[in-house]
Amino acid sequence: MGDFFIEKWSFVIFPDQKIVDFEETTISINELQVKFKMSENCWYKEIEVEYSMYIPYSNSIFTKEYIEEFDINNPSENDEFCDELGNLRGEIEVGIKKYLKDNKKLIDAEY
């Protein structure tokens, strides 16, 4: 087990927005290292952004007391952990969208 738990996920940019092509990017969001890029598996009129977030094992998501039994080697077996991870994903996705908008890589589509 390394220093980080690596969560890989993706989200869709809907047709009312457009992404200007960008290279894989690494930034810090809420003190977590996040790498993201455009998906190579995009389908009709939707663009996916793939990302990996590197969560240190010292993060509160791992040190918190859960009601269910928590096994650090199999954290996804714990529903409460998965809920916390879902909350982190939401924060990360907001941060990625903000970064893309601020850098003029995510723009409103004109019809």
C-alpha positions in Angstrom: 0.0 0.0 0.0 1.5 3.4 -1.1 1.1 6.8 0.5 -2.1 7.5 -1.4 -5.4 6.0 -2.1 -6.0 6.7 -5.8 -9.7 7.2 -6.9 -10.3 7.2 -10.6 -13.6 8.6 -11.8 -15.2 10.6 -14.6 -18.0 13.0 -15.2 -19.9 14.3 -18.2 -19.9 17.8 -19.6 -23.3 18.3 -21.0 -24.1 19.7 -24.5 -24.9 23.2 -23.2 -21.2 23.6 -22.5 -18.1 23.0 -24.7 -14.6 22.0 -23.7 -11.6 23.5 -25.6 -9.1 20.7 -26.0 -6.5 20.6 -23.2 -3.6 18.5 -22.2 -3.7 16.3 -19.0 -3.5 18.7 -16.1 -2.5 18.3 -12.5 -3.8 20.7 -9.8 -4.6 20.8 -6.1 -8.2 20.9 -5.0 -9.0 21.0 -1.3 -5.5 19.9 -0.6 -5.8 16.8 -2.8 -3.7 16.3 -5.9 -6.0 15.8 -8.9 -5.0 14.8 -12.5 -7.6 15.1 -15.2 -8.0 14.9 -19.0 -10.6 14.6 -21.7 -11.8 11.1 -22.1 -10.8 9.3 -25.2 -14.1 7.4 -25.1 -16.5 10.4 -25.7 -19.8 9.6 -27.2 -22.3 11.7 -29.2 -22.4 15.4 -28.0 -21.1 14.6 -24.5 -17.6 15.0 -23.3 -16.3 13.1 -20.3 -13.5 14.4 -18.1 -11.5 11.5 -16.5 -9.8 12.3 -13.3 -7.7 10.7 -10.6 -7.6 12.1 -7.1 -4.8 11.1 -4.8 -6.0 10.9 -1.2 -3.3 10.5 1.4 -4.0 7.9 4.0 -3.7 10.6 6.7 -6.9 12.3 5.2 -9.9 12.4 7.6 -11.8 10.0 5.2 -9.4 7.2 6.5 -9.0 8.3 10.1 -12.7 8.9 10.8 -14.7 6.6 13.1 -17.3 4.7 11.0 -20.2 2.8 12.5 -19.6 -0.1 10.1 -16.3 -2.1 10.3 -13.7 -0.3 8.3 -10.8 -2.2 6.6 -8.3 0.2 5.1 -7.2 -2.5 2.7 -10.8 -2.8 1.3 -12.3 0.7 2.0 -15.0 0.4 -0.7 -16.7 -2.4 1.4 -17.8 0.3 3.8 -21.0 2.3 2.8 -20.1 5.2 5.0 -16.7 5.5 3.4 -18.3 5.3 -0.1 -20.6 8.2 0.9 -17.6 10.3 2.1 -15.8 9.4 -1.1 -18.9 10.5 -3.1 -18.8 13.9 -1.3 -15.1 14.3 -2.2 -15.9 13.5 -5.8 -18.5 16.2 -5.9 -16.0 18.8 -4.5 -13.3 17.7 -7.0 -15.7 17.9 -10.0 -16.7 21.4 -9.0 -13.0 22.3 -8.6 -12.2 20.9 -12.1 -15.1 22.8 -13.7 -14.0 26.0 -12.0 -10.4 25.5 -13.2 -11.6 24.8 -16.7 -13.9 27.9 -16.7 -11.2 30.2 -15.2 -8.8 29.0 -17.9 -11.3 29.4 -20.7 -11.3 25.7 -21.4 -15.0 25.2 -20.5 -17.3 27.6 -22.2 -21.1 27.9 -22.8 -22.1 26.4 -26.1 -23.7 28.8 -28.6 -26.5 27.4 -30.7 
